[in-house]
Amino acid sequence: MSWQWVILIPMLPDLISQLRQVETKLYGEIEKQISVARQKEEEVIYASNTWVKQLAEIRKDFDLIIQYITKATANPNT
């Protein structure tokens, strides 16, 4: 066994502990960022769905207006 291992072996538990702490912090931060990104994406989807719903309602109103105009011009006496 070389002299480097003699020095490193007693430090190994501390190094492993520090590595676990770094991993825990890193994974925690990544999970937070994923959560924030997911929430933002959900908000965009909800807003988009609201826009799509409003657009569908506007189209429906326009269709009714066009039908009314079509009927009125086809039969001017009504």
Secondary structure, 3 states (H helix, E strand, C coil): CCHHHHHHHHHHHHHHHHHHHHHHHHHHHHHHHHHHHHHHHHHHHHHHHHHHHHHHHHHHHHHHHHHHHHHHHHCCCC
